[in-house]
Amino acid sequence: MIITKVGILLMLVGCLISILFWIPQVVNRKRLKEIIGPRYPLIYFFYITNGPVLFLVGYYLFQYNG
């Protein structure tokens, strides 16, 4: 029961992060590129680990059902 609820929560957070990342007004990529410089590709690493991967972990937990 609790695993299912945690799975749903992780799926929602993963979707929210994914949606917010691709809305230009929320994440100003030009400004981030100026601030971070050559380490800019790390932004995509953090996006992937906190967006789609979080969703997949939540989906796995949701399907687990004890």
PDB file of N, H, CA, C and O in Angstrom:
ATOM      1  N   MET A   1       0.827  -1.192   0.000  1.00  0.00           N
ATOM      2  CA  MET A   1       0.000   0.000   0.000  1.00  0.00           C
ATOM      3  C   MET A   1       0.877   1.263   0.000  1.00  0.00           C
ATOM      4  O   MET A   1       0.685   2.154  -0.828  1.00  0.00           O
ATOM      5  N   ILE A   2       1.833   1.333   0.928  1.00  0.00           N
ATOM      6  H   ILE A   2       1.988   0.609   1.600  1.00  0.00           H
ATOM      7  CA  ILE A   2       2.671   2.526   1.006  1.00  0.00           C
ATOM      8  C   ILE A   2       3.624   2.599  -0.184  1.00  0.00           C
ATOM      9  O   ILE A   2       3.968   3.686  -0.648  1.00  0.00           O
ATOM     10  N   ILE A   3       4.051   1.425  -0.677  1.00  0.00           N
ATOM     11  H   ILE A   3       3.771   0.541  -0.300  1.00  0.00           H
ATOM     12  CA  ILE A   3       4.945   1.417  -1.837  1.00  0.00           C
ATOM     13  C   ILE A   3       4.224   1.990  -3.054  1.00  0.00           C
ATOM     14  O   ILE A   3       4.822   2.711  -3.853  1.00  0.00           O
ATOM     15  N   THR A   4       2.961   1.675  -3.189  1.00  0.00           N
ATOM     16  H   THR A   4       2.476   1.089  -2.539  1.00  0.00           H
ATOM     17  CA  THR A   4       2.175   2.205  -4.297  1.00  0.00           C
ATOM     18  C   THR A   4       2.050   3.721  -4.199  1.00  0.00           C
ATOM     19  O   THR A   4       2.181   4.418  -5.205  1.00  0.00           O
ATOM     20  N   LYS A   5       1.798   4.235  -3.006  1.00  0.00           N
ATOM     21  H   LYS A   5       1.691   3.668  -2.188  1.00  0.00           H
ATOM     22  CA  LYS A   5       1.670   5.680  -2.824  1.00  0.00           C
ATOM     23  C   LYS A   5       2.990   6.396  -3.091  1.00  0.00           C
ATOM     24  O   LYS A   5       3.005   7.467  -3.698  1.00  0.00           O
ATOM     25  N   VAL A   6       4.088   5.813  -2.644  1.00  0.00           N
ATOM     26  H   VAL A   6       4.076   4.943  -2.151  1.00  0.00           H
ATOM     27  CA  VAL A   6       5.405   6.400  -2.904  1.00  0.00           C
ATOM     28  C   VAL A   6       5.689   6.381  -4.406  1.00  0.00           C
ATOM     29  O   VAL A   6       6.240   7.340  -4.947  1.00  0.00           O
ATOM     30  N   GLY A   7       5.318   5.301  -5.074  1.00  0.00           N
ATOM     31  H   GLY A   7       4.871   4.522  -4.635  1.00  0.00           H
ATOM     32  CA  GLY A   7       5.494   5.213  -6.518  1.00  0.00           C
ATOM     33  C   GLY A   7       4.727   6.294  -7.255  1.00  0.00           C
ATOM     34  O   GLY A   7       5.254   6.919  -8.176  1.00  0.00           O
ATOM     35  N   ILE A   8       3.476   6.518  -6.848  1.00  0.00           N
ATOM     36  H   ILE A   8       3.048   6.010  -6.100  1.00  0.00           H
ATOM     37  CA  ILE A   8       2.670   7.567  -7.472  1.00  0.00           C
ATOM     38  C   ILE A   8       3.301   8.933  -7.236  1.00  0.00           C
ATOM     39  O   ILE A   8       3.364   9.755  -8.150  1.00  0.00           O
ATOM     40  N   LEU A   9       3.767   9.180  -6.019  1.00  0.00           N
ATOM     41  H   LEU A   9       3.716   8.513  -5.276  1.00  0.00           H
ATOM     42  CA  LEU A   9       4.403  10.451  -5.695  1.00  0.00           C
ATOM     43  C   LEU A   9       5.658  10.675  -6.540  1.00  0.00           C
ATOM     44  O   LEU A   9       5.868  11.770  -7.062  1.00  0.00           O
ATOM     45  N   LEU A  10       6.492   9.640  -6.674  1.00  0.00           N
ATOM     46  H   LEU A  10       6.322   8.751  -6.249  1.00  0.00           H
ATOM     47  CA  LEU A  10       7.714   9.770  -7.473  1.00  0.00           C
ATOM     48  C   LEU A  10       7.392   9.996  -8.951  1.00  0.00           C
ATOM     49  O   LEU A  10       8.077  10.765  -9.626  1.00  0.00           O
ATOM     50  N   MET A  11       6.354   9.331  -9.450  1.00  0.00           N
ATOM     51  H   MET A  11       5.797   8.707  -8.901  1.00  0.00           H
ATOM     52  CA  MET A  11       5.960   9.540 -10.845  1.00  0.00           C
ATOM     53  C   MET A  11       5.496  10.978 -11.058  1.00  0.00           C
ATOM     54  O   MET A  11       5.842  11.595 -12.066  1.00  0.00           O
ATOM     55  N   LEU A  12       4.722  11.516 -10.128  1.00  0.00           N
ATOM     56  H   LEU A  12       4.441  11.015  -9.309  1.00  0.00           H
ATOM     57  CA  LEU A  12       4.244  12.895 -10.265  1.00  0.00           C
ATOM     58  C   LEU A  12       5.396  13.892 -10.211  1.00  0.00           C
ATOM     59  O   LEU A  12       5.439  14.839 -10.996  1.00  0.00           O
ATOM     60  N   VAL A  13       6.323  13.680  -9.290  1.00  0.00           N
ATOM     61  H   VAL A  13       6.288  12.911  -8.652  1.00  0.00           H
ATOM     62  CA  VAL A  13       7.476  14.588  -9.174  1.00  0.00           C
ATOM     63  C   VAL A  13       8.341  14.499 -10.430  1.00  0.00           C
ATOM     64  O   VAL A  13       8.813  15.520 -10.931  1.00  0.00           O
ATOM     65  N   GLY A  14       8.551  13.293 -10.937  1.00  0.00           N
ATOM     66  H   GLY A  14       8.169  12.463 -10.530  1.00  0.00           H
ATOM     67  CA  GLY A  14       9.336  13.129 -12.165  1.00  0.00           C
ATOM     68  C   GLY A  14       8.694  13.826 -13.354  1.00  0.00           C
ATOM     69  O   GLY A  14       9.383  14.455 -14.157  1.00  0.00           O
ATOM     70  N   CYS A  15       7.365  13.715 -13.467  1.00  0.00           N
ATOM     71  H   CYS A  15       6.806  13.204 -12.814  1.00  0.00           H
ATOM     72  CA  CYS A  15       6.658  14.408 -14.555  1.00  0.00           C
ATOM     73  C   CYS A  15       6.755  15.915 -14.388  1.00  0.00           C
ATOM     74  O   CYS A  15       6.976  16.634 -15.363  1.00  0.00           O
ATOM     75  N   LEU A  16       6.596  16.395 -13.175  1.00  0.00           N
ATOM     76  H   LEU A  16       6.417  15.811 -12.383  1.00  0.00           H
ATOM     77  CA  LEU A  16       6.661  17.831 -12.915  1.00  0.00           C
ATOM     78  C   LEU A  16       8.035  18.390 -13.271  1.00  0.00           C
ATOM     79  O   LEU A  16       8.133  19.442 -13.903  1.00  0.00           O
ATOM     80  N   ILE A  17       9.082  17.700 -12.872  1.00  0.00           N
ATOM     81  H   ILE A  17       9.002  16.845 -12.359  1.00  0.00           H
ATOM     82  CA  ILE A  17      10.443  18.147 -13.196  1.00  0.00           C
ATOM     83  C   ILE A  17      10.644  18.163 -14.708  1.00  0.00           C
ATOM     84  O   ILE A  17      11.225  19.105 -15.247  1.00  0.00           O
ATOM     85  N   SER A  18      10.169  17.128 -15.395  1.00  0.00           N
ATOM     86  H   SER A  18       9.697  16.362 -14.957  1.00  0.00           H
ATOM     87  CA  SER A  18      10.328  17.063 -16.850  1.00  0.00           C
ATOM     88  C   SER A  18       9.594  18.208 -17.538  1.00  0.00           C
ATOM     89  O   SER A  18      10.135  18.842 -18.444  1.00  0.00           O
ATOM     90  N   ILE A  19       8.382  18.467 -17.115  1.00  0.00           N
ATOM     91  H   ILE A  19       7.943  17.952 -16.379  1.00  0.00           H
ATOM     92  CA  ILE A  19       7.600  19.542 -17.725  1.00  0.00           C
ATOM     93  C   ILE A  19       8.235  20.897 -17.454  1.00  0.00           C
ATOM     94  O   ILE A  19       8.368  21.712 -18.367  1.00  0.00           O
ATOM     95  N   LEU A  20       8.628  21.145 -16.215  1.00  0.00           N
ATOM     96  H   LEU A  20       8.520  20.483 -15.473  1.00  0.00           H
ATOM     97  CA  LEU A  20       9.219  22.435 -15.867  1.00  0.00           C
ATOM     98  C   LEU A  20      10.545  22.674 -16.579  1.00  0.00           C
ATOM     99  O   LEU A  20      10.877  23.816 -16.900  1.00  0.00           O
ATOM    100  N   PHE A  21      11.300  21.620 -16.827  1.00  0.00           N
ATOM    101  H   PHE A  21      11.031  20.693 -16.566  1.00  0.00           H
ATOM    102  CA  PHE A  21      12.599  21.783 -17.482  1.00  0.00           C
ATOM    103  C   PHE A  21      12.444  22.266 -18.911  1.00  0.00           C
ATOM    104  O   PHE A  21      13.284  23.023 -19.397  1.00  0.00           O
ATOM    105  N   TRP A  22      11.390  21.848 -19.592  1.00  0.00           N
ATOM    106  H   TRP A  22      10.707  21.234 -19.197  1.00  0.00           H
ATOM    107  CA  TRP A  22      11.236  22.188 -20.999  1.00  0.00           C
ATOM    108  C   TRP A  22      10.421  23.442 -21.237  1.00  0.00           C
ATOM    109  O   TRP A  22      10.248  23.833 -22.391  1.00  0.00           O
ATOM    110  N   ILE A  23       9.907  24.094 -20.194  1.00  0.00           N
ATOM    111  H   ILE A  23      10.048  23.776 -19.256  1.00  0.00           H
ATOM    112  CA  ILE A  23       9.220  25.375 -20.353  1.00  0.00           C
ATOM    113  C   ILE A  23      10.284  26.471 -20.306  1.00  0.00           C
ATOM    114  O   ILE A  23      10.965  26.619 -19.291  1.00  0.00           O
ATOM    115  N   PRO A  24      10.439  27.244 -21.388  1.00  0.00           N
ATOM    116  CA  PRO A  24      11.537  28.227 -21.456  1.00  0.00           C
ATOM    117  C   PRO A  24      11.485  29.296 -20.364  1.00  0.00           C
ATOM    118  O   PRO A  24      12.538  29.768 -19.938  1.00  0.00           O
ATOM    119  N   GLN A  25      10.328  29.685 -19.906  1.00  0.00           N
ATOM    120  H   GLN A  25       9.472  29.301 -20.252  1.00  0.00           H
ATOM    121  CA  GLN A  25      10.255  30.738 -18.897  1.00  0.00           C
ATOM    122  C   GLN A  25      10.726  30.265 -17.526  1.00  0.00           C
ATOM    123  O   GLN A  25      11.109  31.089 -16.695  1.00  0.00           O
ATOM    124  N   VAL A  26      10.708  28.965 -17.271  1.00  0.00           N
ATOM    125  H   VAL A  26      10.397  28.296 -17.946  1.00  0.00           H
ATOM    126  CA  VAL A  26      11.108  28.444 -15.965  1.00  0.00           C
ATOM    127  C   VAL A  26      12.620  28.259 -15.881  1.00  0.00           C
ATOM    128  O   VAL A  26      13.251  28.680 -14.912  1.00  0.00           O
ATOM    129  N   VAL A  27      13.191  27.631 -16.895  1.00  0.00           N
ATOM    130  H   VAL A  27      12.679  27.289 -17.682  1.00  0.00           H
ATOM    131  CA  VAL A  27      14.634  27.392 -16.923  1.00  0.00           C
ATOM    132  C   VAL A  27      15.224  28.236 -18.046  1.00  0.00           C
ATOM    133  O   VAL A  27      14.994  27.956 -19.222  1.00  0.00           O
ATOM    134  N   ASN A  28      15.977  29.258 -17.688  1.00  0.00           N
ATOM    135  H   ASN A  28      16.163  29.486 -16.732  1.00  0.00           H
ATOM    136  CA  ASN A  28      16.617  30.127 -18.667  1.00  0.00           C
ATOM    137  C   ASN A  28      17.972  29.520 -19.030  1.00  0.00           C
ATOM    138  O   ASN A  28      18.969  29.740 -18.341  1.00  0.00           O
ATOM    139  N   ARG A  29      17.993  28.753 -20.123  1.00  0.00           N
ATOM    140  H   ARG A  29      17.184  28.574 -20.683  1.00  0.00           H
ATOM    141  CA  ARG A  29      19.211  28.025 -20.491  1.00  0.00           C
ATOM    142  C   ARG A  29      20.358  28.953 -20.888  1.00  0.00           C
ATOM    143  O   ARG A  29      21.520  28.636 -20.635  1.00  0.00           O
ATOM    144  N   LYS A  30      20.050  30.083 -21.499  1.00  0.00           N
ATOM    145  H   LYS A  30      19.106  30.340 -21.704  1.00  0.00           H
ATOM    146  CA  LYS A  30      21.120  31.023 -21.878  1.00  0.00           C
ATOM    147  C   LYS A  30      21.834  31.543 -20.633  1.00  0.00           C
ATOM    148  O   LYS A  30      23.061  31.636 -20.601  1.00  0.00           O
ATOM    149  N   ARG A  31      21.059  31.875 -19.623  1.00  0.00           N
ATOM    150  H   ARG A  31      20.063  31.799 -19.649  1.00  0.00           H
ATOM    151  CA  ARG A  31      21.639  32.388 -18.368  1.00  0.00           C
ATOM    152  C   ARG A  31      22.444  31.293 -17.667  1.00  0.00           C
ATOM    153  O   ARG A  31      23.524  31.554 -17.138  1.00  0.00           O
ATOM    154  N   LEU A  32      21.917  30.076 -17.667  1.00  0.00           N
ATOM    155  H   LEU A  32      21.040  29.864 -18.097  1.00  0.00           H
ATOM    156  CA  LEU A  32      22.647  28.966 -17.057  1.00  0.00           C
ATOM    157  C   LEU A  32      23.973  28.717 -17.772  1.00  0.00           C
ATOM    158  O   LEU A  32      24.986  28.423 -17.137  1.00  0.00           O
ATOM    159  N   LYS A  33      23.956  28.837 -19.098  1.00  0.00           N
ATOM    160  H   LYS A  33      23.133  29.076 -19.614  1.00  0.00           H
ATOM    161  CA  LYS A  33      25.180  28.623 -19.873  1.00  0.00           C
ATOM    162  C   LYS A  33      26.220  29.674 -19.525  1.00  0.00           C
ATOM    163  O   LYS A  33      27.411  29.370 -19.466  1.00  0.00           O
ATOM    164  N   GLU A  34      25.781  30.919 -19.291  1.00  0.00           N
ATOM    165  H   GLU A  34      24.813  31.166 -19.339  1.00  0.00           H
ATOM    166  CA  GLU A  34      26.704  31.987 -18.891  1.00  0.00           C
ATOM    167  C   GLU A  34      27.291  31.709 -17.514  1.00  0.00           C
ATOM    168  O   GLU A  34      28.485  31.911 -17.293  1.00  0.00           O
ATOM    169  N   ILE A  35      26.469  31.253 -16.603  1.00  0.00           N
ATOM    170  H   ILE A  35      25.499  31.088 -16.783  1.00  0.00           H
ATOM    171  CA  ILE A  35      26.918  31.021 -15.222  1.00  0.00           C
ATOM    172  C   ILE A  35      27.831  29.801 -15.128  1.00  0.00           C
ATOM    173  O   ILE A  35      28.899  29.864 -14.520  1.00  0.00           O
ATOM    174  N   ILE A  36      27.410  28.701 -15.728  1.00  0.00           N
ATOM    175  H   ILE A  36      26.542  28.650 -16.222  1.00  0.00           H
ATOM    176  CA  ILE A  36      28.118  27.433 -15.568  1.00  0.00           C
ATOM    177  C   ILE A  36      29.304  27.298 -16.510  1.00  0.00           C
ATOM    178  O   ILE A  36      30.318  26.703 -16.147  1.00  0.00           O
ATOM    179  N   GLY A  37      29.189  27.838 -17.703  1.00  0.00           N
ATOM    180  H   GLY A  37      28.365  28.321 -17.998  1.00  0.00           H
ATOM    181  CA  GLY A  37      30.288  27.775 -18.669  1.00  0.00           C
ATOM    182  C   GLY A  37      30.465  26.395 -19.267  1.00  0.00           C
ATOM    183  O   GLY A  37      29.503  25.801 -19.754  1.00  0.00           O
ATOM    184  N   PRO A  38      31.699  25.871 -19.235  1.00  0.00           N
ATOM    185  CA  PRO A  38      31.965  24.595 -19.898  1.00  0.00           C
ATOM    186  C   PRO A  38      31.314  23.385 -19.220  1.00  0.00           C
ATOM    187  O   PRO A  38      31.249  22.307 -19.812  1.00  0.00           O
ATOM    188  N   ARG A  39      30.842  23.552 -18.007  1.00  0.00           N
ATOM    189  H   ARG A  39      30.895  24.427 -17.527  1.00  0.00           H
ATOM    190  CA  ARG A  39      30.177  22.444 -17.312  1.00  0.00           C
ATOM    191  C   ARG A  39      28.685  22.387 -17.612  1.00  0.00           C
ATOM    192  O   ARG A  39      27.949  21.665 -16.941  1.00  0.00           O
ATOM    193  N   TYR A  40      28.233  23.134 -18.604  1.00  0.00           N
ATOM    194  H   TYR A  40      28.831  23.720 -19.150  1.00  0.00           H
ATOM    195  CA  TYR A  40      26.809  23.208 -18.933  1.00  0.00           C
ATOM    196  C   TYR A  40      26.160  21.846 -19.221  1.00  0.00           C
ATOM    197  O   TYR A  40      25.006  21.654 -18.837  1.00  0.00           O
ATOM    198  N   PRO A  41      26.835  20.892 -19.874  1.00  0.00           N
ATOM    199  CA  PRO A  41      26.199  19.590 -20.119  1.00  0.00           C
ATOM    200  C   PRO A  41      25.761  18.861 -18.846  1.00  0.00           C
ATOM    201  O   PRO A  41      24.921  17.963 -18.911  1.00  0.00           O
ATOM    202  N   LEU A  42      26.313  19.234 -17.697  1.00  0.00           N
ATOM    203  H   LEU A  42      26.995  19.964 -17.644  1.00  0.00           H
ATOM    204  CA  LEU A  42      25.874  18.624 -16.440  1.00  0.00           C
ATOM    205  C   LEU A  42      24.401  18.903 -16.152  1.00  0.00           C
ATOM    206  O   LEU A  42      23.751  18.129 -15.449  1.00  0.00           O
ATOM    207  N   ILE A  43      23.876  19.992 -16.684  1.00  0.00           N
ATOM    208  H   ILE A  43      24.404  20.620 -17.255  1.00  0.00           H
ATOM    209  CA  ILE A  43      22.458  20.307 -16.502  1.00  0.00           C
ATOM    210  C   ILE A  43      21.600  19.166 -17.028  1.00  0.00           C
ATOM    211  O   ILE A  43      20.615  18.780 -16.399  1.00  0.00           O
ATOM    212  N   TYR A  44      21.980  18.625 -18.185  1.00  0.00           N
ATOM    213  H   TYR A  44      22.781  18.939 -18.696  1.00  0.00           H
ATOM    214  CA  TYR A  44      21.201  17.531 -18.759  1.00  0.00           C
ATOM    215  C   TYR A  44      21.336  16.258 -17.939  1.00  0.00           C
ATOM    216  O   TYR A  44      20.383  15.485 -17.848  1.00  0.00           O
ATOM    217  N   PHE A  45      22.493  16.025 -17.341  1.00  0.00           N
ATOM    218  H   PHE A  45      23.267  16.653 -17.414  1.00  0.00           H
ATOM    219  CA  PHE A  45      22.664  14.875 -16.452  1.00  0.00           C
ATOM    220  C   PHE A  45      21.717  14.985 -15.258  1.00  0.00           C
ATOM    221  O   PHE A  45      21.042  14.017 -14.908  1.00  0.00           O
ATOM    222  N   PHE A  46      21.666  16.160 -14.633  1.00  0.00           N
ATOM    223  H   PHE A  46      22.214  16.946 -14.917  1.00  0.00           H
ATOM    224  CA  PHE A  46      20.777  16.342 -13.493  1.00  0.00           C
ATOM    225  C   PHE A  46      19.311  16.254 -13.898  1.00  0.00           C
ATOM    226  O   PHE A  46      18.481  15.745 -13.145  1.00  0.00           O
ATOM    227  N   TYR A  47      18.995  16.757 -15.102  1.00  0.00           N
ATOM    228  H   TYR A  47      19.669  17.171 -15.713  1.00  0.00           H
ATOM    229  CA  TYR A  47      17.621  16.650 -15.586  1.00  0.00           C
ATOM    230  C   TYR A  47      17.228  15.189 -15.767  1.00  0.00           C
ATOM    231  O   TYR A  47      16.152  14.780 -15.331  1.00  0.00           O
ATOM    232  N   ILE A  48      18.082  14.406 -16.401  1.00  0.00           N
ATOM    233  H   ILE A  48      18.956  14.739 -16.755  1.00  0.00           H
ATOM    234  CA  ILE A  48      17.751  12.998 -16.668  1.00  0.00           C
ATOM    235  C   ILE A  48      17.612  12.216 -15.368  1.00  0.00           C
ATOM    236  O   ILE A  48      16.708  11.391 -15.238  1.00  0.00           O
ATOM    237  N   THR A  49      18.499  12.466 -14.403  1.00  0.00           N
ATOM    238  H   THR A  49      19.234  13.136 -14.509  1.00  0.00           H
ATOM    239  CA  THR A  49      18.411  11.718 -13.151  1.00  0.00           C
ATOM    240  C   THR A  49      17.230  12.150 -12.296  1.00  0.00           C
ATOM    241  O   THR A  49      16.729  11.354 -11.502  1.00  0.00           O
ATOM    242  N   ASN A  50      16.774  13.380 -12.436  1.00  0.00           N
ATOM    243  H   ASN A  50      17.180  14.027 -13.082  1.00  0.00           H
ATOM    244  CA  ASN A  50      15.676  13.850 -11.608  1.00  0.00           C
ATOM    245  C   ASN A  50      14.332  13.896 -12.322  1.00  0.00           C
ATOM    246  O   ASN A  50      13.311  14.130 -11.675  1.00  0.00           O
ATOM    247  N   GLY A  51      14.299  13.688 -13.593  1.00  0.00           N
ATOM    248  H   GLY A  51      15.128  13.499 -14.118  1.00  0.00           H
ATOM    249  CA  GLY A  51      13.041  13.720 -14.339  1.00  0.00           C
ATOM    250  C   GLY A  51      12.609  12.325 -14.750  1.00  0.00           C
ATOM    251  O   GLY A  51      11.860  11.664 -14.030  1.00  0.00           O
ATOM    252  N   PRO A  52      13.081  11.874 -15.909  1.00  0.00           N
ATOM    253  CA  PRO A  52      12.647  10.572 -16.415  1.00  0.00           C
ATOM    254  C   PRO A  52      13.024   9.379 -15.534  1.00  0.00           C
ATOM    255  O   PRO A  52      12.233   8.448 -15.392  1.00  0.00           O
ATOM    256  N   VAL A  53      14.215   9.394 -14.943  1.00  0.00           N
ATOM    257  H   VAL A  53      14.858  10.151 -15.058  1.00  0.00           H
ATOM    258  CA  VAL A  53      14.612   8.266 -14.096  1.00  0.00           C
ATOM    259  C   VAL A  53      13.742   8.213 -12.841  1.00  0.00           C
ATOM    260  O   VAL A  53      13.344   7.131 -12.409  1.00  0.00           O
ATOM    261  N   LEU A  54      13.450   9.353 -12.265  1.00  0.00           N
ATOM    262  H   LEU A  54      13.773  10.232 -12.616  1.00  0.00           H
ATOM    263  CA  LEU A  54      12.566   9.392 -11.099  1.00  0.00           C
ATOM    264  C   LEU A  54      11.177   8.861 -11.462  1.00  0.00           C
ATOM    265  O   LEU A  54      10.557   8.142 -10.678  1.00  0.00           O
ATOM    266  N   PHE A  55      10.697   9.218 -12.647  1.00  0.00           N
ATOM    267  H   PHE A  55      11.201   9.802 -13.284  1.00  0.00           H
ATOM    268  CA  PHE A  55       9.414   8.701 -13.109  1.00  0.00           C
ATOM    269  C   PHE A  55       9.460   7.178 -13.251  1.00  0.00           C
ATOM    270  O   PHE A  55       8.533   6.486 -12.829  1.00  0.00           O
ATOM    271  N   LEU A  56      10.540   6.655 -13.846  1.00  0.00           N
ATOM    272  H   LEU A  56      11.292   7.217 -14.189  1.00  0.00           H
ATOM    273  CA  LEU A  56      10.645   5.209 -14.033  1.00  0.00           C
ATOM    274  C   LEU A  56      10.731   4.452 -12.717  1.00  0.00           C
ATOM    275  O   LEU A  56      10.146   3.377 -12.588  1.00  0.00           O
ATOM    276  N   VAL A  57      11.440   4.987 -11.749  1.00  0.00           N
ATOM    277  H   VAL A  57      11.915   5.861 -11.854  1.00  0.00           H
ATOM    278  CA  VAL A  57      11.510   4.362 -10.426  1.00  0.00           C
ATOM    279  C   VAL A  57      10.120   4.360  -9.780  1.00  0.00           C
ATOM    280  O   VAL A  57       9.703   3.363  -9.191  1.00  0.00           O
ATOM    281  N   GLY A  58       9.415   5.480  -9.897  1.00  0.00           N
ATOM    282  H   GLY A  58       9.754   6.290 -10.375  1.00  0.00           H
ATOM    283  CA  GLY A  58       8.055   5.550  -9.363  1.00  0.00           C
ATOM    284  C   GLY A  58       7.124   4.576 -10.054  1.00  0.00           C
ATOM    285  O   GLY A  58       6.286   3.946  -9.408  1.00  0.00           O
ATOM    286  N   TYR A  59       7.266   4.448 -11.367  1.00  0.00           N
ATOM    287  H   TYR A  59       7.946   4.959 -11.892  1.00  0.00           H
ATOM    288  CA  TYR A  59       6.427   3.506 -12.114  1.00  0.00           C
ATOM    289  C   TYR A  59       6.712   2.075 -11.675  1.00  0.00           C
ATOM    290  O   TYR A  59       5.788   1.276 -11.521  1.00  0.00           O
ATOM    291  N   TYR A  60       7.982   1.748 -11.474  1.00  0.00           N
ATOM    292  H   TYR A  60       8.732   2.396 -11.599  1.00  0.00           H
ATOM    293  CA  TYR A  60       8.350   0.412 -11.002  1.00  0.00           C
ATOM    294  C   TYR A  60       7.726   0.139  -9.627  1.00  0.00           C
ATOM    295  O   TYR A  60       7.161  -0.931  -9.401  1.00  0.00           O
ATOM    296  N   LEU A  61       7.829   1.096  -8.723  1.00  0.00           N
ATOM    297  H   LEU A  61       8.288   1.966  -8.906  1.00  0.00           H
ATOM    298  CA  LEU A  61       7.242   0.916  -7.398  1.00  0.00           C
ATOM    299  C   LEU A  61       5.724   0.802  -7.463  1.00  0.00           C
ATOM    300  O   LEU A  61       5.124   0.028  -6.717  1.00  0.00           O
ATOM    301  N   PHE A  62       5.108   1.569  -8.350  1.00  0.00           N
ATOM    302  H   PHE A  62       5.596   2.197  -8.955  1.00  0.00           H
ATOM    303  CA  PHE A  62       3.664   1.519  -8.510  1.00  0.00           C
ATOM    304  C   PHE A  62       3.219   0.145  -9.013  1.00  0.00           C
ATOM    305  O   PHE A  62       2.186  -0.369  -8.585  1.00  0.00           O
ATOM    306  N   GLN A  63       3.984  -0.439  -9.907  1.00  0.00           N
ATOM    307  H   GLN A  63       4.823  -0.021 -10.255  1.00  0.00           H
ATOM    308  CA  GLN A  63       3.649  -1.757 -10.458  1.00  0.00           C
ATOM    309  C   GLN A  63       4.020  -2.889  -9.515  1.00  0.00           C
ATOM    310  O   GLN A  63       3.509  -4.000  -9.661  1.00  0.00           O
ATOM    311  N   TYR A  64       4.876  -2.640  -8.572  1.00  0.00           N
ATOM    312  H   TYR A  64       5.290  -1.737  -8.452  1.00  0.00           H
ATOM    313  CA  TYR A  64       5.383  -3.676  -7.663  1.00  0.00           C
ATOM    314  C   TYR A  64       4.259  -4.299  -6.834  1.00  0.00           C
ATOM    315  O   TYR A  64       4.127  -5.522  -6.804  1.00  0.00           O
ATOM    316  N   ASN A  65       3.456  -3.489  -6.169  1.00  0.00           N
ATOM    317  H   ASN A  65       3.563  -2.495  -6.194  1.00  0.00           H
ATOM    318  CA  ASN A  65       2.290  -3.913  -5.377  1.00  0.00           C
ATOM    319  C   ASN A  65       2.577  -5.012  -4.353  1.00  0.00           C
ATOM    320  O   ASN A  65       1.724  -5.863  -4.100  1.00  0.00           O
ATOM    321  N   GLY A  66       3.760  -4.995  -3.772  1.00  0.00           N
ATOM    322  H   GLY A  66       4.453  -4.304  -3.977  1.00  0.00           H
ATOM    323  CA  GLY A  66       4.065  -5.893  -2.668  1.00  0.00           C
ATOM    324  C   GLY A  66       4.125  -7.303  -3.072  1.00  0.00           C
ATOM    325  O   GLY A  66       4.375  -8.174  -2.239  1.00  0.00           O
TER     326      GLY A  66
END
